[in-house]
Amino acid sequence: MRILYVVGTRPNFVKTAPVIGALRERHPEGRHTIVHTGQHYDRLMSEVFLEELGVPAPDHLLEVGSGSHATQTARTMERLEPVLVAERPDLVMVPGDVNSTLAATLTAVKMGLPVAHIESGLRSFDMSMPEEVNRIVADRFAQWLFLHSEEAVGNLQAEGIPEQRMHMVGNTMIDTLVALEERIRAAGSAAHLGLGPGSYVLVTLHRPALVDGPLLGETVTQLAALAQQLPVVFPVHPRTRKMMEGLEPDAPGLHLVDPLGYLDFLSLIADARAVLTDSGGIQEETTYLGIPCFTLRDNTERPVTINAGTNTLLGLDPAAIAGIPAALTERGDAPSEPPPLWDGKAAERIADVILS
Ligand code: UD1
């Protein structure tokens, strides 16, 4: 069997690495081809992740880079098509909900190639998010849908997707965390910033709704105020860095740092008092690790993380950041449980389904 994996962004690597590992091990006689679209291309956003996660060097680099949605999607489709013609895969695997996912799904489906979608069925019900459009298209056309939480079943059923295509396998992003947990715990990244465990708030923000407009300035002001009570560590995504030009405050306790590798970043999550984010994957990683997460968005496609007791939706409202210290005091050390099947074995289950 020839399996071709299409990855393009930081979270894609984390979600796909264990699947590539499991399938290569269980089906060594197969052909496993990795295509990197190049949607993320800075060393800190790409190579570092592939190296740390033990993903073999990609067989094809499409180098699509940045651009408008249409440009990025079209460029990926145009460059992927000849690769699919040459490789003739029996299955194209796509993870997540980024533009690379959308482009790869459309290209493969139009060539009559079966697609498998990792992390299927998540919905924010907010069509202004590019990811929502990407997910819906991937789920509509993929033949194999790999789900990580119960609500995905209802979301897909509501769109008329037959249940035979759905496979509840668990969370492959958590597989990566489980596989590297010892190294994550040993990394001690907070100490390198002079911070003790449980003493700081870790922040990530990169979504257009928050960083591409006036809310960013207000958010930075709120972070500077929060840092007077609890140190704030903020690894800044390149998109956010660009938008923050001229806004960088000189606030003691606010550590603005470059994007971090996987191990360093997960070590910072594991030792944080709390995390403030607009990311999807980080809502899941904090849930597994039992770290309080405050999500600066109006909605989440991952309500399972709220039910688990770790995640709180703050709304798309920078002023809500001021309430974090009080919320933490009130919350105390409330217990939390990872959702079912977030156990490090999701990729094995995907391999079971594909190889049977
Ligand atoms: C993309 C995904 C988003 C995901 C995020 C994870 C889409 C629509 N969005 O958002 O769902 O949560 O990745 O990080 O697919 N840039 C660099 N270097 C890089 C990559 C990006 O400087 O290696 C800068 C460029 O200015 C670029 C901007 O970041 O224009 C945005 O990058 P892009 O890949 O379009 O979207 P992300 O914001 O990273």
Residues whose N, C-alpha, C, O or C-beta is under 5 A from the ligand:
A	BS01	UD1	T9 R10 Q39 H40 Y41 D42 M45 S66 G67 D97 V98 N99 P130 E131 H206 P238 R239
